[in-house]
Amino acid sequence: MTSDTKALVLEQVREYHRQQQPGRFEPGVTPILSSGAVLDEEDRVALVAAALDLRIAAGTHSRRFESRFARHIGVRKAHLVNSGSSANLLALSALTSPRLGDQRLRPGDEVITVAGGFPTTVNPIFQNGLTPVFVDLELGTYNTTAERVAAAISDRTRAVMIAHTLGNPYEVAEIQQLATDHDLFFIEDNCDAVDSTYRGRKTGTFGDLATVSFYPAHHITTGEGGCVLTRNLELARIVESFRDWGRDCWCEPGEDNTCLKRFDYQLGDLPKGYDHKYIFSHIGYNLKATDLQGALALTQLDKLPEFGAARRRNWQRLRDGLADVPGLLLPSATPGSDPSWFGFVITVLPDATYTRRDLIAFLEERRIGTRRLFGGNLTRHPAYLGSRHRVAGDLRNSDIITEQSFWIGVYPGITEEMTDYMVESVVEFVAKNG
């Protein structure tokens, strides 16, 4: 395809995009999603341009994004993967690497995590034969505390893996210090909190490893996708190996002999000179992303600051509008934090004259999307009944969010008119049921 033909195709893509603009918001008719991707003309063009170039595997777009995103967050390395769930699996699996010597995690070691959340923070613990230690959270912030984590540490504890809930940072500096004091690995699940800060520092920079999701619900999107972040070059190399089939070689796909010793290695019980591209140092996976995803990630990254500003505005408008509504516990930011909010959590108080179920039904009838606070208390789900785990303290608040909490959207696709309609709907329901 000539450059002129490509330019013509992309101009037609721009014109097509302009013809797809949504109509006006109609209260009760237009759905207000709890989350979703916001994709503009540049995103559509980037995807089509990558497709025209047949960039069907990881390549230059992916590598450019990894470099730019690492700089944006403030870490040394970012590895693009096919989902946030894969990012969590890679981050924890990397800590089992024999290259870490006596520090490596081994089956039966304990990993402290939170009971009230999403399974992909917890599942890698089980998948690696480790033992999760569940702690409770605080109502209002919907995060655990450093005090709870400290109380959960035993002589078998080797790591901490906790997610920032709906964009709201937990006491991440204090928990990082606990991990340092007790010689524990610390993984920061930052999937819901890109560009949130705690004490002026971005989340995703505190842990030995951090993870991000680029699913359409998240702060930026690649469709499916995620990322593993770290300041530690040794851990970065291990993550890359686990992501890329477990291979020992660090050449990019399609490249050969970057180390200039491709046929000079002797590793394991292999004969000397065995092709380094086919030597495997870990029992790994293939969790790479594609260059189409990398192309979309680059254009989405440019919009991250404005997306974060919109999330903060929408959250604050909901908070102000619902401040005096009886029977509701409204969310609050962790002291010292500036969240880039993922959602707005509402807990129906026990003494309310209405139920969560009835409030959600009313909102859904008005086309206002609602979501539970993910899995609520995960220990109550069929997947985890009978599993090997430990509970530190009680899970009283995790049970409350299971029974009483839900959230509504603040993502950048929600307008002020939509936000005001959500407020008006909650106020009207409570007035009728008070």
N, C-alpha and C positions, 0 to 999 in steps of 0.2 A: 504494500500500500504506500503510495507517495505521500509526502508531507501535506500536499495540497488537498488530497482526498481525505486524509485524516482530519485536517482542520475543518473541512466541510462537514464531515460526519459529526464532529464535536460541536460545531455551531448548531446543527440540527438537534443535537441532544439538549443544548441550552434552550432552544426554542420549545422543544417538547416539555422540558421541566417547567417553563413559564406557563404552559397551558394546563399544568396539573395543580395549580394553587387551590387550596380548600376554600369552601364558601364561608359565609358568615356563621358565627356561633349562634345556635338556636337552643336556648335553655330547655332542658328536658328532652331534646331531640339529638343534638350533637353529643356523642360520647366524650366524657372527660376521663381520659385514661389515667391510671395511677402512675404509669411510667411509659416511656417510649423514646424512640430515636427522633432526633431533629436533623433532617438531611436537606441540604440546600443544593443549588445549582452546581457549585464546585465539587460537592461530593459525588453527584451523578456523573459529572464529566470525568472525574478522577477514576471512577470505576470503569467507565466505558473505555477510557484511554488505555488503562491497564489491560482490559480485555482485548482491545484491538492489537496490542503488542504481544498478546498470548502469554502474559505473565501468570502462569498457572501454578507455579510453585514459589516457595520463598526465594526472594532475590533482593534486588537493589532497593525497592520501596520498603521492604521489611527492615532491611539493615539501616536505612536512613531514619525510619521511625524509631527503631530501638535507640539509636544515638540521640535523637532529638528528645525523646521521652525521658531517657535517663538524665539528660541535662535539665529538663524542665522540672523533674521531681527533685533532683539534687543527689543522685547516686551515680556510681561508676558504670554499672551495667544494667541493661534491660534485655530480657529475652522474650520475644513475641511467641505466643503459643495459641492453640486453637480454642481455648476457653478459659474463663476464670477458674473453673473447677479443675482443669488440667494444671493451671498455675499453682493452685494449692497442693495438688498431688505432687508436682515436681519439687516445690519448695520443701515439703516434709521429706520426700524420698531422698533428696540431696543430702539430708542430714544422716542418712543411714550409710553413706558411702564409706568403703574401707579406706579411702584416702584420708579420712579424718582420724584414723588410728583409734586410740582409746576413747576419743570424744564421740565417736559415732553413736547414733541411736541404735539400740538393739531390741528385738522382740521382748515385750514385757515392760520396757521402760515407760514411765508415766509422762503424759503430756497434758498440761492444764489447759482447759478450754471452757467455753460458756455453754450452758445447757439451752438457753433461749436464743435460738438463731437459725441459721441456714445449714443444712447438712454438709455442704461441701467444705466447711471449715473443719468438720468433725470426721468425715469419712476417710480422709487420708491417714488419720491416726489408726483406725481399724485396718485399713488396707495395707499398712506397713507392719501389722502385728504388734502395735503399741497399745498402751492402755490409756484411754481418756480419763481425765479427772474433771468432773463437771462442777462449776461454781455458778452461783446465782448472779443476778443483775439488780440494778437499782431501777425503781420505777421513776419515770420522768426523763432521765437520761437514757435509760434502757441499755446501759453498759454495766459491766462488772467494775470492781474497784481494786486498787492495789492491795487494800487490806484483805479482801477476799482471796486474792491470788496468793498473798503471803501465807494465809492460814491453810491453804491447800498444799503447800510444798511438803513433800516427804523425802525420805532418803532414797526413794526410787524415782523422783521427779527429775527429768532431764531436759524438758522443753516447755515452752508456753506458746500457744497458738490461738489468737483471739482476733475477732473481727470488730471493726468500728461499726456500730449499729446505725444504719440509715444515714450515714455521713457524719454522725456525731462522734468525735474522738473520745476514747476512754482515757484514763490517766496513763497515757502511754509512756511518758518520761519516767514516771515512778515505777511502772512495771518493767521498763527497760533496766532501771537500776536494780530492781529485785533480781532480774535474770543475771545481771553482771555479778551481783554479790553472791549468788548461789551457783554460779558457773552453769547456767542454763542457756540453751539456744532459745531465741525469741523470733517467732514468725508473726508478722503483722499482716493480717488479712485486710487489705485496703480497698477491697473491691467496691464498696459503697461510698468511699470517702476521698476520692481523688481531689486534690487541692484544698482539703480541709487542713487546718493548722492547729497545733497544740503548743502553747507558750511561744507562738510566733514561728514555729518550725513545722514544715509540711509533714503530714502523716505519710507513711511509706518510707521514711528515712530513719526510723528508730530501730527497727528490727534487724537481725542478722540477714533476714530475707523478708521481702514484702511481696504481696500479690495484688493484681488488678484484674478486673473483668471489663471486657468491651462488648458484652451482650447489649442488645438494644435498650434495655432498661437503664443502663449505667451512664456515667457522666459523658463519655464519648463512646462511639460504637464502631465496630468493624463487622457487624452482623453477629457472628460467633467470634470469640477471640478473648485473649487475656495476656498477661505479662507477669514475669517474675523479675523483681528488682533486688539489687544488692550493692553494697559498697565493697564487698569482699571478693577479690578476684579469684581466689581459690574456690569459693562457693559458686561463683559465676561459671567457672569452667565445669564444675560438677553438674550444675543445672543444665548446661548445654549438652553434656554427654547424655544425661537421662532423657532429655527432650529428643535427642537425635539418635534413637535406637540403642543408646548405651555405648556408642562407639568411643574409642580413645582419640581418634583423629579430630582435629579442629578445623579442617578445611571446610569452606562453604560448599554446598552441593554444586557440582559442576567444576569445582576447582581441585587441583592436584598438587601435592608436594609443597605446600606452604612452608613446612618446617625444613625442607631440603634434605629430609632423612626418611623419605617414604618407605624405602626398602632396606633400612638399616636397623630397625627395631628388633629386639628380642623380648617379648612380654609373655607372661604366663608360661605354658608348656608348648608354645608355638615355635616353629623353626625360626632361626634368625633370618631376617630379611622378609618375613611375611608382610604382605601389603598392609601398611598402617591404616588405610581407609577401611579395612575389614578386620580390625582388631577391636574387640569390645571389652571395656573395662567395667561396665555396670550392666545390670539386668534392667534395661531401659525401655523406652516407649518411642513411638513416633507421634509427637504432639505439636509439630510445627504448624504454623499458619501459612497462608498463601500470599503472594504479592498483590493480589486484588485487595485482600484485607489490609496489607501494608499501605497501599495507595489511599484507601479510604481513611485509615488511621491518621495519615499525614494531614489531610484536609480537615478532619475532625479536630485534631490537636490545635489547629489555629483558632478554633472557636471555643476552646475550653474556658478561657477567662470569662467570656460573655455568658456561657452556659452556667458557670458557677454563680455569677451575679444574679441571673434570673432565678436560680434555685433559692438563693438567699432571700430575694424579694418576695417570691411566692410564699415561702415558709413564714416570713414575718407578717405578711398580709393575713394569712390564716390565723397566726398566733394573736394578732391584734383583734381580728374580727370575732374570735371565739373566746376572748379573755374572760367575759362575764357570764358565760353559759353554765348553768348549774349542772352538776352530775358528771362533769368531765374532768379528768386529769390531763392537762396539756403537756406537751414535751418541753424540755429545757436543754440548753447547751451545757455540756460539761464545763465547769469553771476553768477559765484559762484557754478555752478553745474558740475557734471560729469555723463552724462546720460549713461545708458545701453540701447542703442537705440532699438526701436521697428521697425522703418521704416525710410526712407529718403524722406522727403517732397520736392516737387518741385512745385513752383508757376510760371506759365507763365505770364510774365508781360504784362500790357495793350499795350505797344508799340512794343511788339514782332511781327515779320513778319510771325508768324505762330500761330496756335491755340492749346489749350490743346487737343482738340478732335483729331486733326491730329497727334500730337506727340504721344498720347496714342495709336492711331490706328497703327502707325508705330512700336511702341514697342511691341504691342500685336501680330502683324504679325510675329515678330521675336521671339515669345514665351517668351517674358519678361512680367511677370505678373505685373499689375498695380492695384491700389486701390484708390478710392476717399478718401479724409480725412474724413472718416466715413460718418456721415449724413450731413456734411456741416452745414448750418444754420438750426437747427432742427425746429425752429418756422415756417419754410416754408413747412414742411411735412404734409401730410393729417392727420396724427394722432393727430397733435397738433393745427391744425387750429380750432379756436373757443374754445380752452381750456382756463381755467382760469390761467393766468400768468401775470407777469409784466416784462417789458424790462427797464433796467437801462442804460441810454445813448442810443447810436445807435449800430447797429450790422453791421456796414460797412465792417469790415474785415471778419466777418463770411459769409457775402455775397460773398466776393472775393474768399474765399476758396471754396465756393459752385460752383463758375463759373470757377475758374482758377487753382485750386490746385489738386495734386494727389501725391501718394507715391509709391516707389519701395522698394524691400526687402533688408534687411541686416541680416537676421536670420542666425544662424550658419551653416545651410546646403548650403549656398551660398559660393562658392570658389572664390579665387582671379581671376581665369580665367573667371568665370561668371560675377564678378564685372567689370572687364575690358571690357567685351563684352557689358555690359549695358552702360558704359561710351562711348565706341566707337559708339554704336548705337545712343545715344543722339547727340553726336558730328556730326555724319554723317547726321542725319536728319536736324539739324540746319544749317549745311553748305549748304545743298541742298535747304533749304527754307529761307535762309537769304537774 
